Amino acid sequence: MTPESPARTVAAHQERLRLPWWAWPAAFTAGAVLATELMLGIPEVPVWLPYVVLLPLSLLVLVPLNRLPVEVTADEFRVDDARLPVEFISGVVALDAAGKREALGVGAHPLAFVVQRAWIGPAVQVLLDDPADPTPFWVVSTRRPVELATTLLEVSRRARVERA
């Protein structure tokens, strides 16, 4: 297997969808309240045990939510572990919060691939043109929808030209 050239592997767009800063103190507070409730409700348990267990656990629950990568390379659009070859992208729409709500609302397509984070308002809708795949589009949350849409369109156009 030959290594790919650096021009083909360098990401054209990289982003991590992280939690807002207030999620960490909110989770810590919720863990403290729950630990206090358990300490008061179960007198047989040592006073320190609920705090030692629940405070770190309340923060560890947030770690997977804080690491979702969104990346565009010359060949693929990657969202977490999902991969989409860019040659199948037919269009991209940058959505604000209201547009995302409409795209994911009552009339949304049931086969659409959706990766959305409630604390991130904007998103992109990636329209697909793949006869072998029943998925009509992807909706992905992003903090920079115009930049991501522009990058996807450019990389997709370049891949289609190379394929033809």
C-alpha positions in Angstrom: 0.0 0.0 0.0 1.5 3.3 -1.0 1.1 6.3 1.3 -1.1 9.1 0.1 0.4 12.4 -0.8 0.2 15.1 1.8 -2.0 17.2 -0.5 -4.7 14.4 -0.5 -4.7 13.9 3.3 -4.6 17.5 4.7 -8.0 18.5 6.0 -9.6 21.4 4.2 -11.9 22.1 7.1 -11.6 20.9 10.7 -13.8 21.5 13.6 -14.7 20.0 17.0 -18.2 20.4 18.3 -17.6 21.1 21.9 -19.9 21.7 24.8 -20.6 25.2 26.0 -18.6 26.3 29.1 -21.7 26.3 31.3 -22.3 22.6 30.8 -19.4 21.6 33.0 -20.5 23.6 36.1 -24.1 22.5 35.5 -23.1 18.8 35.4 -21.0 19.2 38.5 -23.9 20.9 40.3 -26.3 18.2 39.3 -23.9 15.6 40.6 -23.5 17.4 43.9 -27.3 17.7 44.3 -27.7 14.0 43.6 -24.9 13.1 46.0 -26.5 15.2 48.7 -29.8 13.6 48.2 -28.3 10.1 48.4 -26.3 11.1 51.5 -29.4 12.4 53.2 -31.7 9.6 52.0 -29.4 6.6 52.8 -27.9 7.1 56.3 -26.0 3.7 56.2 -23.8 5.0 53.4 -20.6 6.9 54.5 -21.1 10.6 54.0 -18.2 11.0 51.6 -19.0 8.1 49.3 -21.8 9.6 47.1 -19.6 12.7 46.4 -16.5 10.6 45.6 -18.5 8.5 43.1 -21.0 11.0 41.6 -19.0 14.2 41.2 -16.3 12.6 38.9 -19.0 10.5 37.2 -21.1 13.6 36.4 -18.2 15.1 34.6 -17.1 11.9 32.8 -20.6 11.6 31.3 -19.9 14.9 29.3 -16.5 13.8 27.8 -17.9 11.9 24.8 -20.3 14.8 24.0 -17.3 17.2 23.9 -15.3 15.5 21.2 -17.3 15.3 18.0 -15.0 16.0 15.0 -16.3 17.4 11.7 -13.7 17.3 8.9 -13.4 17.7 5.2 -10.5 16.3 3.3 -9.9 16.1 -0.5 -11.7 12.7 -0.6 -14.2 12.6 2.3 -16.6 14.5 4.6 -16.2 13.0 8.0 -18.5 13.5 11.0 -17.4 11.4 14.0 -17.0 7.9 12.5 -19.4 8.5 9.5 -17.7 9.0 6.2 -19.1 10.4 2.9 -17.1 10.4 -0.3 -17.3 14.0 -1.6 -18.0 13.0 -5.2 -21.6 12.1 -4.1 -22.3 15.6 -2.8 -24.7 17.4 -5.2 -25.3 20.6 -3.1 -24.8 22.1 0.3 -27.0 24.6 2.1 -25.8 26.6 5.1 -28.6 26.7 7.7 -29.2 29.1 10.6 -31.0 28.0 13.7 -34.4 28.5 12.2 -33.4 26.7 9.0 -32.0 23.7 11.0 -35.3 23.6 12.9 -37.2 23.5 9.7 -34.9 20.8 8.1 -35.3 18.6 11.2 -39.0 19.4 11.8 -42.2 17.5 11.1 -41.5 17.3 7.3 -38.0 15.9 7.6 -37.1 12.9 5.6 -37.0 9.7 7.7 -33.9 8.4 6.0 -31.8 11.5 6.4 -28.5 11.2 8.3 -28.5 13.7 11.2 -25.8 14.7 13.6 -27.0 17.7 15.5 -26.1 19.2 18.8 -28.9 21.2 20.5 -26.4 23.8 21.9 -25.1 24.6 18.4 -27.6 26.7 16.4 -26.4 26.6 12.8 -25.9 23.6 10.6 -25.3 22.5 7.0 -27.6 20.4 4.8 -25.6 18.2 2.4 -27.6 17.0 -0.5 -26.6 13.7 -2.0 -26.6 12.2 -5.4 -25.8 8.5 -4.9 -28.2 6.1 -6.7 -26.9 3.2 -4.5 -27.7 5.0 -1.2 -31.3 5.8 -0.1 -30.1 8.7 2.2 -31.3 11.9 0.6 -29.2 14.3 2.7 -27.1 14.9 5.7 -27.8 17.6 8.3 -24.7 18.3 10.5 -24.4 21.0 13.2 -21.5 23.4 12.8 -20.4 26.7 14.3 -19.1 27.8 10.9 -21.8 26.8 8.4 -20.8 29.1 5.5 -17.2 28.1 5.7 -18.1 24.4 5.8 -20.6 24.7 3.0 -18.1 26.6 0.8 -15.4 24.0 1.5 -17.7 21.1 0.7 -18.9 22.6 -2.5 -15.3 23.3 -3.7 -13.9 19.9 -2.7 -17.0 18.1 -4.3 -16.6 20.1 -7.5 -12.9 19.2 -7.7 -13.7 15.5 -7.1 -16.4 15.4 -9.8 -14.0 17.0 -12.3 -11.3 14.5 -11.5 -13.7 11.6 -11.8 -15.0 12.7 -15.2 
